[in-house]
């Protein structure tokens, strides 16, 4: 009941926010447009980015705290010990990030994007694992819902780092989304087809994890070079 009330409140907030008059303002650097279909925890990650960009560090930290609370509730539902530890690690990273943001000890907004992308990718792996488990337990409706969450988490993690899907990955996401929709209405999909798609999605999530690290390392190196090259 508490989760339902929380989700309803967030939906109302997003709706009211969307109805506010829009000013013709240029997008703030580092702020990404997140899919509103995945309200939590991305709505809090986005709130943290906006707060940080506006130098409202306490507000930014507050949103990170709300994202941590949401991930704590997810942690309680995980049975797989490996996946549980992955989410625990993400929560620990976010707690440390929150502490640094609160006192403005973060180099730049890309640091927030990095940890949010890591958390999103961890959630993508979790939802994919649950979807696969539920599919083989013959609960197609739940499997479809979890698969849809996994796909949205992947897409949002990509956006945090301004990364693009390859043509093959776009086609994979499209096929998976179509199958998720089919599963959610109770349609049966051959086991061989779903096994292949789950394997391909797992490969994409693993690749995304590597891409996030490479992209962030490149950013850090460029930042060091820029600082080093500044005139004294």
C-alpha positions in Angstrom: 0.0 0.0 0.0 2.9 2.4 0.9 4.6 1.7 -2.5 1.3 2.3 -4.3 0.8 5.7 -2.5 4.4 6.7 -3.2 4.2 5.8 -6.9 0.9 7.7 -7.2 2.4 10.7 -5.6 5.3 10.7 -8.0 3.0 10.3 -11.0 0.9 13.3 -9.8 4.1 15.3 -9.3 5.4 14.5 -12.8 2.0 15.3 -14.4 1.7 18.6 -12.6 5.3 19.5 -13.5 4.7 18.7 -17.2 1.7 21.0 -17.1 3.7 24.0 -16.0 4.4 26.7 -18.7 7.6 26.0 -20.5 10.3 28.7 -20.8 12.4 28.7 -23.9 15.6 27.9 -22.0 18.7 26.1 -23.4 19.2 22.7 -21.8 21.6 22.7 -18.9 24.9 21.0 -19.6 25.0 17.5 -18.2 21.2 17.3 -17.8 19.7 14.4 -19.7 16.1 13.8 -20.7 15.0 10.6 -18.9 12.2 8.4 -20.0 9.2 9.3 -17.8 8.0 5.7 -18.2 10.6 4.7 -15.6 9.8 7.1 -12.7 11.9 5.6 -10.0 14.8 5.9 -9.2 15.5 8.0 -12.4 13.1 10.8 -11.4 15.3 11.3 -8.3 18.6 11.0 -10.3 17.3 13.7 -12.7 16.3 15.9 -9.7 19.8 15.5 -8.3 21.3 16.6 -11.7 19.1 19.7 -11.9 19.9 20.6 -8.3 23.6 20.2 -8.8 23.5 22.2 -12.0 21.8 25.0 -10.1 24.4 24.8 -7.3 21.6 23.6 -4.9 23.8 20.9 -3.4 21.6 20.1 -0.5 18.7 19.6 -2.8 20.8 17.5 -5.1 21.9 15.3 -2.2 18.3 15.0 -1.0 17.3 13.5 -4.3 20.2 11.1 -4.2 18.9 10.1 -0.8 15.5 9.4 -2.2 17.0 7.2 -4.9 18.9 5.3 -2.2 15.7 4.7 -0.3 14.0 3.3 -3.4 16.9 1.0 -4.1 16.8 -0.1 -0.5 13.3 -1.3 -1.0 14.3 -3.2 -4.2 17.1 -4.9 -2.2 14.5 -6.5 0.1 12.9 -8.2 -2.9 16.1 -9.8 -4.3 16.6 -13.5 -3.8 19.7 -14.0 -5.9 22.8 -13.4 -3.7 25.0 -12.1 -6.5 22.4 -9.6 -7.8 21.8 -8.5 -4.2 25.4 -7.7 -3.7 25.6 -5.8 -7.0 22.7 -3.6 -5.8 24.3 -3.2 -2.4 27.5 -2.0 -4.1 25.5 0.6 -6.1 23.8 1.8 -2.9 27.2 2.2 -1.2 28.5 4.2 -4.1 25.4 6.5 -4.0 25.7 7.0 -0.3 29.3 8.2 -0.7 28.3 10.4 -3.7 25.5 11.9 -1.6 27.9 12.8 1.1 30.3 14.5 -1.3 27.5 16.3 -3.2 26.1 17.7 0.1 29.3 19.6 0.7 30.1 20.4 -2.9 33.1 18.1 -3.1 32.4 16.7 -6.6 34.5 17.7 -9.6 31.5 18.1 -12.0 28.1 16.9 -13.0 29.6 14.1 -15.1 30.6 12.4 -11.8 26.9 12.2 -10.9 26.0 10.9 -14.4 28.7 8.2 -14.0 27.3 6.8 -10.7 23.7 7.1 -11.9 24.6 5.2 -15.0 26.3 2.5 -13.0 23.2 2.2 -10.7 20.9 2.1 -13.7 22.9 -0.6 -15.4 22.9 -2.7 -12.2 19.1 -2.4 -12.1 18.9 -3.4 -15.7 20.8 -6.6 -14.9 18.5 -7.2 -11.9 15.3 -6.7 -13.9 16.6 -8.9 -16.7 17.4 -11.7 -14.3 14.0 -11.5 -12.7 12.3 -11.4 -16.1 14.2 -14.6 -17.1 13.4 -16.3 -13.9 9.7 -15.5 -14.2 9.6 -16.5 -17.8 10.8 -20.0 -17.0 8.4 -20.1 -14.1 5.7 -19.6 -16.8 4.7 -16.2 -15.4 4.8 -14.4 -18.7 2.9 -11.3 -17.5 5.4 -10.6 -14.7 8.3 -11.5 -17.0 7.1 -9.0 -19.6 6.9 -6.2 -17.0 10.4 -6.9 -15.6 11.8 -7.1 -19.1 10.3 -3.7 -19.9 11.9 -2.3 -16.8 15.3 -3.7 -17.8 15.0 -2.1 -21.2 14.1 1.3 -19.8 17.0 1.1 -17.3 19.4 0.3 -20.2 18.2 3.3 -22.2 18.4 5.7 -19.3 21.9 4.5 -18.3 23.0 5.2 -21.9 21.5 8.7 -21.8 23.5 9.6 -18.6 26.7 9.1 -20.6 25.4 10.4 -23.9 26.1 7.0 -25.4 24.2 5.7 -28.5 23.0 2.2 -29.3 24.5 0.5 -32.3 22.1 -0.5 -35.1 22.2 -4.1 -33.9 21.5 -3.0 -30.4 18.6 -0.8 -31.5 17.1 -3.8 -33.3 17.6 -6.0 -30.2 15.9 -3.5 -28.0 13.0 -3.2 -30.4 12.5 -7.0 -30.5 12.7 -7.3 -26.8 10.2 -4.5 -26.3 7.8 -6.1 -28.7 8.2 -9.5 -26.9 7.8 -7.8 -23.5 4.5 -6.3 -24.7 3.4 -9.7 -26.0 4.2 -11.4 -22.7 2.3 -8.7 -20.7 -0.9 -9.6 -22.5 -0.4 -13.3 -21.9 0.9 -14.3 -25.3 3.2 -17.4 -25.4 6.7 -17.0 -27.0 8.9 -20.0 -27.9 11.5 -20.8 -25.3 14.4 -20.9 -27.8 13.6 -17.4 -29.0 13.5 -15.9 -25.5 16.6 -17.7 -24.4 18.5 -16.2 -27.4 17.1 -12.7 -26.6 18.0 -12.9 -22.9 21.5 -13.9 -23.8 21.9 -11.0 -26.2 20.5 -8.6 -23.7 22.9 -9.8 -21.0 25.8 -9.3 -23.5 24.6 -5.7 -24.2 24.3 -4.9 -20.4 27.8 -6.3 -19.9 29.1 -4.2 -22.8 27.3 -1.1 -21.4 29.1 -1.5 -18.1 32.4 -1.5 -19.9 31.4 1.5 -22.1 30.4 3.5 -19.0 33.9 3.0 -17.5 35.7 3.8 -20.7 33.6 7.0 -21.2 34.1 8.2 -17.6 37.9 7.5 -17.8 38.1 9.5 -20.9 36.2 12.4 -19.2 38.6 12.3 -16.2 41.6 12.3 -18.5 40.3 15.2 -20.5 39.6 17.1 -17.2 43.1 16.5 -16.0 44.6 17.8 -19.3 42.4 20.9 -19.2 43.4 21.8 -15.7 47.0 21.1 -16.4 46.9 23.3 -19.6 45.3 26.3 -17.8 47.5 29.4 -17.6 48.8 30.1 -14.1 
